[in-house]
Amino acid sequence: GSYVDPRRDQALRQPGSPAVVHAGRTVTFAELEADSNRIARRLAGLGAKPGERVGLLCPRSADYVVAVIGILKTGAAAVPFDPVNPDSRLAQMIADSAPLAVLGTDALRDRVPGGIPRLIIDGDDWARESSEPLAVALTADTISHLIYTSGSTGEPKAVLERHGAIVNLVHWIEGAYGVRPGDRASWVSTPGFALQIMEWMPY
């Protein structure tokens, strides 16, 4: 199965429970579901679908979580770009991954090279979309992420992650750490680091 299915079920079971808490802002599971559906619909209008890639240039935040889940719901792969990287590194990764669009904050919009559609995650461009879920066929083999290595030995290289691998990771963490509804976890790694998948996605 895909990662988004259990997240949708969680929103039905715990709609008013906090899903993400950051900088004084709390996003409930119902809000996470609705807003990620709106973003998914906006991206689908730009052509997001399985086999495509959508970049994400956003610091660690509630907006980042909403954006990633929205991207995944289209079937496209999320490509996180760490804002701490210099412009030359960002430009290199964006050119290599060839995303059909880049989701980002308004403060970072000028760091996306020209010619690539930009969607402002902390704006309201997507807020007018329907909150109904998209009908997209996702499988365990659907690519979920394209994450770049640090490039410490040369140019950064892209590593593909699949929905099935994330689902397996979530199940393993739930069993290994006894994760239950209401449990919290801290996300401390950078947005472009693969470890972030393990830190927040199982919760």
Solvent accessible surface area in square Angstrom, and as a share of the most:
residue,aa,sasa,rsa
1,G,70,0.67
2,S,2,0.01
3,Y,3,0.01
4,V,3,0.02
5,D,63,0.33
6,P,49,0.31
7,R,25,0.09
8,R,72,0.26
9,D,69,0.36
10,Q,19,0.08
11,A,8,0.06
12,L,140,0.69
13,R,154,0.56
14,Q,29,0.13
15,P,66,0.41
16,G,62,0.60
17,S,35,0.23
18,P,65,0.41
19,A,29,0.23
20,V,23,0.13
21,V,83,0.48
22,H,79,0.35
23,A,94,0.73
24,G,84,0.80
25,R,100,0.37
26,T,72,0.42
27,V,5,0.03
28,T,29,0.17
29,F,18,0.07
30,A,42,0.33
31,E,83,0.37
32,L,13,0.06
33,E,27,0.12
34,A,25,0.19
35,D,29,0.15
36,S,0,0.00
37,N,3,0.01
38,R,62,0.23
39,I,0,0.00
40,A,0,0.00
41,R,73,0.27
42,R,62,0.23
43,L,0,0.00
44,A,38,0.29
45,G,67,0.64
46,L,66,0.33
47,G,35,0.33
48,A,7,0.05
49,K,116,0.49
50,P,63,0.40
51,G,66,0.64
52,E,52,0.24
53,R,67,0.24
54,V,0,0.00
55,G,0,0.00
56,L,0,0.00
57,L,0,0.00
58,C,0,0.00
59,P,63,0.39
60,R,97,0.35
61,S,18,0.12
62,A,2,0.02
63,D,25,0.13
64,Y,1,0.00
65,V,7,0.04
66,V,3,0.02
67,A,0,0.00
68,V,2,0.01
69,I,4,0.02
70,G,0,0.00
71,I,0,0.00
72,L,0,0.00
73,K,8,0.03
74,T,1,0.01
75,G,1,0.01
76,A,0,0.00
77,A,4,0.03
78,A,1,0.00
79,V,0,0.00
80,P,5,0.03
81,F,0,0.00
82,D,12,0.06
83,P,23,0.14
84,V,118,0.68
85,N,33,0.17
86,P,83,0.52
87,D,86,0.45
88,S,87,0.56
89,R,65,0.24
90,L,0,0.00
91,A,42,0.32
92,Q,66,0.29
93,M,8,0.04
94,I,4,0.02
95,A,79,0.61
96,D,96,0.50
97,S,4,0.03
98,A,59,0.46
99,P,12,0.07
100,L,34,0.17
101,A,0,0.00
102,V,1,0.01
103,L,0,0.00
104,G,7,0.06
105,T,14,0.08
106,D,72,0.37
107,A,97,0.75
108,L,29,0.14
109,R,97,0.35
110,D,126,0.65
111,R,64,0.23
112,V,8,0.04
113,P,49,0.31
114,G,72,0.69
115,G,85,0.82
116,I,37,0.19
117,P,64,0.40
118,R,101,0.37
119,L,3,0.01
120,I,23,0.12
121,I,2,0.01
122,D,77,0.40
123,G,33,0.32
124,D,92,0.48
125,D,53,0.27
126,W,26,0.09
127,A,47,0.36
128,R,183,0.67
129,E,58,0.26
130,S,52,0.34
131,S,40,0.26
132,E,109,0.49
133,P,58,0.37
134,L,39,0.20
135,A,111,0.86
136,V,49,0.28
137,A,92,0.71
138,L,32,0.16
139,T,76,0.44
140,A,41,0.32
141,D,102,0.53
142,T,17,0.10
143,I,42,0.21
144,S,0,0.00
145,H,1,0.00
146,L,15,0.07
147,I,7,0.04
148,Y,19,0.07
149,T,62,0.36
150,S,85,0.55
151,G,12,0.11
152,S,101,0.65
153,T,135,0.79
154,G,43,0.41
155,E,121,0.54
156,P,14,0.09
157,K,131,0.56
158,A,44,0.34
159,V,73,0.42
160,L,97,0.48
161,E,47,0.21
162,R,108,0.40
163,H,0,0.00
164,G,11,0.10
165,A,50,0.39
166,I,3,0.02
167,V,22,0.12
168,N,101,0.52
169,L,47,0.23
170,V,7,0.04
171,H,111,0.49
172,W,141,0.49
173,I,4,0.02
174,E,61,0.28
175,G,64,0.61
176,A,57,0.44
177,Y,140,0.53
178,G,33,0.32
179,V,22,0.12
180,R,150,0.55
181,P,100,0.63
182,G,68,0.65
183,D,69,0.36
184,R,186,0.68
185,A,52,0.40
186,S,88,0.57
187,W,36,0.13
188,V,106,0.61
189,S,13,0.08
190,T,59,0.34
191,P,9,0.06
192,G,15,0.15
193,F,112,0.47
194,A,46,0.36
195,L,77,0.38
196,Q,1,0.00
197,I,9,0.05
198,M,67,0.30
199,E,27,0.12
200,W,28,0.10
201,M,0,0.00
202,P,4,0.02
203,Y,66,0.25
